[in-house]
Amino acid sequence: MTIRKTLQNNLETGRKALAVLIDPDKVQTPNELAPILRMASECYVDFLFVGGSHLMQNNLSEVITEIKESTDTPVVLFPGSTMQIDKNADAILFLSLISGRNPELLIGQHVVAAPILKNSGLEIISTGYMLISGERNSSVAYMSNTAPIPPDKYSVAASTAMAGEMLGLNTIYMDAGSGAPEIIPTRMISAVRKNISLPLIVGGGINTVEKARKVLDAGADVIVVGNAFEKNPDLMIGVSELIYSNNRTLDVH
Ligand code: 1GP
């Protein structure tokens, strides 16, 4: 089954999913990657997202090879640029930064990447990517040359996601940015959830089980956790059990 189909089925049945984000810049030696992969293989992890904002180490393909040698969990590229394409992954989030007004990140880079992706064998998951942040000077705002949606503008977020759905995108990804001090406000996540019928991915700043629960309860179908698992791989046990117990309840009924 394709990942798109899995996400759509999950949405229809109420199943939730956990994506562990691996930033190749932060795992420069096999010793740094191994604990995360070991924990991911022991926990209920649905996807491994791989990518970073600017990858100084140029080690994407080595990291993907190492992941593939140790697990069958699907690897989904979460690219910070068109340079982050690797056909050994399973799928790619084909991100259009719909919260911003930078044409390069709305369509320009996609035109460059399309012929490469066409022959890559990767599953393409078109994704309306929405940055939510009160910090106009964050590194992601600087790198993307866009202003994020302020966290109190619920209707702007909902309308942006609705437009993404009407344009035919497969998923919406709301991101507070890697290492964000706060998760996206739950009222904003709920406002988006109520207004779209696409799988909703939410990440940024999820660093406790409680925050993961809040994001899931607000309506996220997939939660993405990066930084917190890098610092404390054991946290994956609690977060993945949350997802497992939700899904198990559905299986029983
Ligand atoms: C960032 O959504 C991801 O793009 C994950 O963020 O590293 O804060 O978990 P964290």
Boltz pocket constraint, residues with backbone or C-beta under 6 A from the ligand:
constraints:
  - pocket:
      binder: B
      contacts: [[A, 21], [A, 174], [A, 175], [A, 176], [A, 177], [A, 178], [A, 179], [A, 180], [A, 202], [A, 203], [A, 204], [A, 205], [A, 206], [A, 224], [A, 225], [A, 226], [A, 227], [A, 228]]
      max_distance: 6.0
